[in-house]
């Protein structure tokens, strides 16, 4: 049983007509709209294709719709059975076809993840920029304004990565929303499952290489104590303030700089800190115990004016302004890094130290102390234990399940 594409219905205001796929079942027509409109002059009925330049993705959609529908319909069945099967198969394939623009689909999945609370507002906004990098690459480097889901595979992403060699951060972080979109497409049956595995392996490999490089930023507990003692000998001033923020990140369970910037006294209840909802999922709200060193740092800041404890954000700052907060965080982080690096160098701790150094140092110490990996992952605000494994650059010889077994015996 084989159908044909035909133009049906009256022309719309622009003169375009809808393309339908039509069968004849026992002499009666059975047709279904493809949701594609063309001018009659753009349609080649003999070749069953749209002749407009740049319409190959539409022709590919038509070919797939026809092939799948023809192959799925039973050869011997009643008109009712044929109609039901036709409706089911065509609706499914039409959904796939309408979602085959990968860039548009990636934006949609990113919004879905934000609405479900899987990612926070800042990650959502950052992912828009990351998907935009791919969109610009397609337009400027490939001359394309459409990318089919079927064309996104390991080879395509390797080519995309090669174009970004001078932008390593874009490579590492830019693939995350793209892989998330492919995972969603796999779950919805929009791509073949065999496509996803090599793409994820490529992404994990990149993250592991980055994590191994970043792992060198961690310093020992003894070195952190030396910085703490050094800070205690300083007088009040900007240098002491910068060291306090750096040390507080380490002693307050690896708190992100963005969290510290928005920390208010109402978030501190005795020796417990209610972790702000910065960056992590909106559904998460953790209570973290504060050690003596963290409490000592907070005591030094009591009595200062301001809504935010460490005075890194103006009183009228809008935490929902993702772009503004990102810029401010970058500025503050760079300033703190310069001061901490110089001070650490004066006591023999070489290398550039950043706020990420404090966070990573806490995480490594926590694992060495026996904190279960799932608990550490939640404290750090990671979406999965796999992200924590990659973040800390754990030995490639260990799989995620093996690491979990070590800490959950």
Secondary structure, DSSP 4 states (H G I P E B T S, - for coil): ---EEEEES---TTSEEEEEEEEEETTEEEEEEEEEEEEGGGEETTTTEE-STT-HHHHHHHHHHHHHHHHHS-SS--HHHHHHHHHHHHHHHHHHHHT-BHHHHHHHHHHHHHHTTSS-HHHHHHHHHHHHHHHHHHHHHS--S--BGGG-SHHHHHHHHHTTTT-HHHHHHHHHHHHHHHHHHHHTTSS-HHHHHHHHHHHHHHHHHHHHHHGGG---HHHHHHHHHHHHTSPSSHHHHHHHHHHHHHHTTS--HHHHHT-BGGGEETTEEE---SSS-TT---EEE--HHHHHHHHHHTT--SSBTT--S-TT--TT-HHHHHHHHHHHHHHHHHHHHHHHHHTT--S---HHHHHHHHHHHHHHTT--HHHHHHHHT-SSHHHHHHHHT--TTS-HHHHHHHH--
